[in-house]
Amino acid sequence: FIIAQWSLAYIDFGDGNYMYIGRRIAEGGVVYRDILAPQPPGHLFLGALIWKIAWLLRLAEPIFAFRAFSLALRLAGFALVTRLAWRVWGRPGTALLAGAIFLWLPIRSWWSLGYQSEPLEIFFLLSMMLAALRGTRGGDVTAGIFAALAGLTNATAAPFLLAMIVFMLWRSPRRAVWMAGPCLALAGAATLAL
């Protein structure tokens, strides 16, 4: 789990590419104008922030800032899956087993080792589900915000968001408005800003 990630080698092309794009943004490059990028901006701007933190800390090998972030994100995903499973099944053993499966056998396991957009997208989608399960107006607004962040991280989140909005329109139109409103507002504002 850790040894595979704690390395100066790039895991694959995407791993190195996203770090490079983040560095270019941190140096003042404008994404989609000066730098070609295959993803929505969330993951890319986070990469720029990681570069800036690595420079502030004067890390000899800034790649380790990305590796530390990736490990922390995996552990946060473990915590979210465990919490979600506990909420669904109500049994600590089952919840820990679900979290362990996520931690040791993640979706697209090769991509989860490097700085890729999928682990961050999954983190936002899990956070969205937990917030929506609260069943409160604040939870619905929070779910909408996490939904937008997922979509701004990786375009593959769009079908999940569409399914959530359609389901909520059918199940509870009022809740759908509280989820879709912040989601569309944040995604629209980010699009206009770019």
PyMOL commands that set and color helices and strands:
alter all, ss='L'
color gray80, all
select helices_A, chain A and resi 13-26+41-56+63-89+92-104+109-112+117-133+137-151+155-171+173-193
alter helices_A, ss='H'
color red, helices_A
deselect
rebuild
show_as cartoon
